[in-house]
Amino acid sequence: MRLTLRFLLPCHSQLDWESRFWIPDQVGDDREEKKIMNDNNKKTIAVLFGGKSPEHEVSVITGLQVLENLDQTKFTGVPVYVAKDGRWFTSDFARSIENYKKLEDVISNSKEVILARLDSKVCLKSASKKIFSGGKNIQVDVIFPAFHGGLGENGGIQGLIENFDLPYVGSGILGSALGMDKVVMKQIFEYTNLPIAKYLWFWRTDLENKHVEIIQKIEHELKYPIFVKPSSAGSSIGIHKVENYQELANALEVAAVFDNKIIIEEGFENAREINISVIGNSGWSLETSVCEEVFAKGQFLDYQDKYVSGSKNSAGMASTSRKIPAEISASIVEKITDMAKLAFEALNCAGLVRIDFLYREKDKKIIILEVNTIPGSMAYYLWETSGLKFSDMISKLIDLAENRHTDQQKNTTTFSSNILENFKSGLKSGAKS
């Protein structure tokens, strides 16, 4: 089955797109707020992508896939391109993949915006004075982060959004952070008795100060082949499979460019890579997709396999060579499904994830590799084979985000106290005792 990039809907003109959004920029505006708030009875979904990450371009693909597959009868999508320097931009120009051949063109043809609270509403507001003529701002109902790596996937952006008390798709601060750090993730897997490959990890400063000693320790405790990875990188960036001392030394130097923590894993040879997706919120019912088997052209599934090879018009992770559903026994599927749900809740995930496993048919052994809290192309290809259309999957994720937000509103976030009223001058002794 051929999987192609889902860019289906024509763009609206800039005038039409801008005219659909408006809320008062100041008290006393002569138009009625209520009329605008009920415009088309659609919720406005801000889709964030790009960001300060080595996976910037991959995120652009995923973000635009989400935008073009939003159910247009329920939602109005707003593209928010986050530049490599962290600035946010929006425009109709930012909707088309063709316009990203030169990233500076997107910036020059878009308006820089910030997230701001205006009265009781959260909006995308001009970073300067006014976003559009007439003082227009874009009110946001739900945020859909489509980042890969960096602050967009490690809990940073999630923390910003929570400060504005907005629903957002995907895992929260904790789940995002745990899902991004491979070292901590594996420590949690160990605690929950999920099988993993043998591994070691080191700080970058350790490598700089004790380079030879660390390599000797790795060779003493792990068997070749060995995989060297930046702890918080994704899309296989900075990952190398090594067979000897010199390759190991070189791979450690490369990994240290991308992160201050490096993880080294012993190879799990003669195994098949089997992936599965989980959708839901921790503490609630979870659903799993069919399993897939993915195939590498080289020694492992690298960036080239995932995003570049196969076609000059990349479809993101959807273009990777794969078999869906994977040709494995029902008993193995059941084990992987159970392990996936356990990993999902152990990391406090929410929304949708893809979880990667290795399965060795010879001894029927399964190990878990990692959880991807924002998988490439949102793993839609797994869910479509499972009977859930891409657009319906996105709608479901938005519903899950709103449900989780509603549940969080049950938490008490204030505590009445007269501590400041009774506090005497002089802070030297501190506030806690």
N, C-alpha and C positions, 0 to 999 in steps of 0.2 A: 504494500500500500504506500503510495507516495504521499508524503506530508509536506504541505507548503505553508508559507507564511500567511497568516490570516489578516489580510488588509482588504476589507470587503466594502466599506462604505465610503461614498464620496464626501469630500470635505465641504463644509458650509463656507460661504464667503465670509471674509473678515467682518463685514458690516452685519451680516445676519448673526454670526456667532456672538459678537459683542452685544448686539441688541437684546439677546436673550437673558443677559445678566444685569441686574441693577439692584442695589440697595442704597438707602440714603447715606451720604457721606457725612452729613451733619444734621443735627436736630433742626427742625424748621423747614426742611425741604418740602416743596409744595406737592410732591407726589405721595401716594399712599403706600406705605410699607406692605400692608396686608395684600394688596393686589399683586405685588411683585413676588411675595413669598409663595403664593399659590400658583405661580406661572406654570402652566402645563401639568401641574401636579407631579412633576418629575423631581427626583433628588439629584443634586449636583455632586458628582464624584470627581475629586481631584486625583489624577493618576500621576504619581511622582516617579521619575526615572532619571538615570544618568548618575550624577553624584561624584564625590571624591573617592574614586576606587579604580583599581586596575581593570575592573570588569565594567567600566563605564559604557562602552559601546554595546556590550551584551545586554545591559540593562535597558538601553534605548530600544532594542528589538522587543524585549519583553513588555515594556511599557506601552509601546505602540500597538502591540498585539492585544493587550488588554483594552485599550481605548477603542479599537476598531471592532471589538466583539462585545462591547457593552450592549445590553438590551435597550435599544433606542426608545422603546415605548415606556420604559420605567426610569431611565437615567439620562442625564446630560453629562457627558464626559468632558473634563477640562485637562488638557495636557500641561504638565508642569515639568519642564526640562531643568534639571539641576546641573549647572555647568561644572567643569572640573575644578573650579575655584570655589564652589559651594553656593554661588548665586543662583536664585530661582528665576525662571523665565516662562512666560506663557504667551501663546498666540495660536491662531489657526495654522500658521506656517509650521508650527512645531508638531503638527499631526502627521505629516507625510514623511515616510522613511527616505524618500528621494532627497529631501532637504538636509539630510544629515551627512552627506558626502563631505561637506565642510562644516564643522561644528560652529565656526564663527558666523556662518550665515544664519544659523538658528538664533544666535544671540542678537545679531544686528537686526533681525526681522521680528523680534519679540519684545515684550515689555518686561522689565525686571519687577518682580513682586516679592512681597513678604507675607507671612501668615500673621494676621492681626485680629484682635477682638474689637469690634465696633458695637458698643452697647452689649446686647446679649448674643450677638452673632459673630461667628468666626468667618473671616473672609481672606481672600487673596487680595492684597492692597498694594498699590504702587509703592515701590521702594523709594520713589522720589515724592511727587506731590499727588498726581492723579493717575489712575491706571488707564483710563480712557477719557475722551472728551466728555464733559458733563459730570465728572466726579464719580464714575462708575467703579464698583468693586464687585468681586465675584464671591458670593456667599457659598460656603462649602458645607455639605451635609456629612460626607464620609470621605476619608482619605484612603487611597489605594496605593501603598508603597510597592513599587516594582523594581526595587534596587537589587543589585548583586554586589555584595561586599561593602566594605567601608561603613560609614556611619548609617547608611540607609538600611543595612541588614544586621548590624551588631547591637541594636537597641538605642543608638543615638537619636535618630529621627523619631523613633517610637516615643522616646522620652519627651521630645519637643511637642509632639502631637498630644500626648497625655496632659501636658501642661495647659493645653487649650480645651481639654475635656471633649475631644471629638472622637467619634467611632473611627477605627481604622482597621483595615484588613490585615490579617496575619498575626504572628506571634507578638506578645508584648515585650517589654523591656528585658525581662529575665530570660524568656524563651529565646529571644533573638540573640542575646549575648551568649547564652549557652550553646546555641546552635552554630554560632560563628567560631567559637574557640574550640578547635579540635582536641586540645589537651584536656580541658575541663570536661568536654563532652565525653571523652573516653573514660575519665575518672568516674563520671556518673554512670556510664554503662557498666563499669566494673562493679560499682556499688549495687546495681540492680541485677547483677549476674547475667548480663547480656554478653555473649561471646565476642571477643575482639582479637585482633592480631596483637602479637607481642610488640611493645613499643618502648621508646625512651623519648625524653624531651629535654631541651636545654634553652637557656636564655641566650640571646645574641651576644651579650657581654661575656658570657662563659666561653663562647666560641672564640671571641677576640682575645681572651686572656689565656685560655687553656686549649687551644686548637688541637694540638697533637694528642693530648691526654683524652680529650673527648672522643676523637676518632678511634683511639685504642679501646676505649670503653665500649663504644658501639660495636666494634668488631669482636670484642670479647663476649658480649651479651646477645648479639643478634646474628643471624645467619644471612648471608647473601642469597638471593637478591634482596636489596633494602630499598624502601621508598622514603625519600626525604621531602618534607612538605613544610611550607609556612603554616603556622598554626591557624591563622585566621584568613587565609586566602581561599578563593573559590575558582570555579571554571578550570581547574587543573593548572592554574598559573603558578609558576615557581616550583612545580613538582617534578622530581626526577627519579627514575628507577636506576639503581647503580649496582655494579657487580664487583667492584674492587676499590682499593684504598684511594686511588687518584680520582676516580669518578665520585666517590663519597665526599672527598675534600672539596671538589668543585661544586657539587650539589648543595653542600652546606652553605657555601658562600652565596650562591644564588638565592636560596631560601631566605637567608638573612637580609637580603635586599627588600623583601616584601613584608617581613614581620620581625618582631623582637623575640618571638618564641618559635622554635623549630621542633617539629615532631619527626621522629624516625621510626618507621614501622618495618617489621620483618615481613617479607613477601609471603603471601598465602598462595602457593603455586598450584597450577593446573585447576584453576577455579573459574567459574562463570560469574559475570557480574549480573546480578538480578536486582531490579529496582521496583519499588512500589510507592504509591502515594496514599497519604492519609488526609482526610478532611474532617473538620469538626473543631470543637473547643475542649481543652483538657477539663475533666470533671463532668463532661457531658458525653452523649453517645458519639462514637467515631465510626466513620465509614472508610473502607479501603478500596482502592482500584484493583484492576487486574495487575499481575506482575509483568514486567518486561525483561528481556535480556538485551543488553547492549554490547556492541562489538567494536573493538579497537583495531585500527589498521597497523598500529605498532605494538609496543610492549604493554601499553596501557592506554586507557581512554584519555587523550590529552586535549588541549585547547583546539588544536587543528581538527581532530575528529568531531568535537562538539559543535564548532561554530563556523569552520572555514571550508572543509572538504565537502565534496558532493555537489555543490552548485555555486555559481557566482552570485546567486541571489540567496544568501543564507536565510534559513528559517529558524535560526537559533537552535535550541536543543531539539526541536522537532525534526531537524534534518539529520540527526545522528543515526548511524546504522543500528537498527534494532529489530527485535522480533516481539510482537505483541499479539496475543499473550505469550509469555515465555513457555517453552515446551518443557515443563517440569511437572512432577507428580502432584496430585492433590494434597498429599500429606506434607510435602515441602512447602507448597503454597500456604497451607494452614499454619505451619511453623513460622514462616516469614511474616504472615499477617499478624500473628500474636506478638511476635517480637517488635514489629513496627508500631503497634498500638502501645506497647509498653514503653518503647523509646520516646514516642510522642508525648506521653504524659510525664515521663521521667524528666524531660526537659521543659515541661510546662508550655508546650506549643499550643498554637491556636491557628485557625484558618486552614491553610493547606501546606503540606510539606511533601518532599520526596525523600525517601530513605533508601540508601544504597547498601546492598549486601554482596557478599561473595559466597558462592555455593560450590563445593567440591563434590562431584558426583561419586567419586571413588569411595569415599568414606562417609558420604552424606552429611558432611560437616558444613555448618553455616556460620559465618561471622558477619557482624554489622560493621560497616565502614563509617558512615556519617549520616546526619540528618541535614537536609537542605531546607531552611525555613522559607526561602523565596526561590523556588527552583526555576531554572530557565524555561521560558515559555509557559510558566505556571503549570508545567506537566499536563497540559490540556490533552495531549495525545493519549495519555493513560486513561483519562476520564471519558474521552469520547469512545474509546474501545469498550469502556465499562457501561456505556449507555447514557452518559451525561454530556450534553453538548457544551461547547466552550462558553457560549453566552449564558447558558443556564448555570454553569459552574461559577462564573463570575457573579451572577445574581445571588447564588447560594453563599459565596464568600462575603458579599456585602451584608446579607442577612445575618450571618454568623458574627460579623464585626459589630453589628447593632445589638445583637443579643448579648454579646460579651460586655459591651459598653453598658447596657441596661443592668446587667448583673453587677458590674462594678459600682454602679450608683447605690447599691445596697450597703456598700462599705462606708463607715463613718470616717470622715477625713478631718474632723475638727474635734477639739476637746476644750470645754469651757474651763477657764482658769483665771485666777487673779494674780498670777505670779509676777506679771510686769507691774501691776499696780502697787504691789507690796515690795518690789525690788528696791533696795536702797542704793545710793550712789556708791560707785566703786566696783569695778568688775574684775579686780585682780584675782579673787578667789574662784571666779568662774560661777556658772549658773547651776552646775550639778554638784551634788555632794553625796 
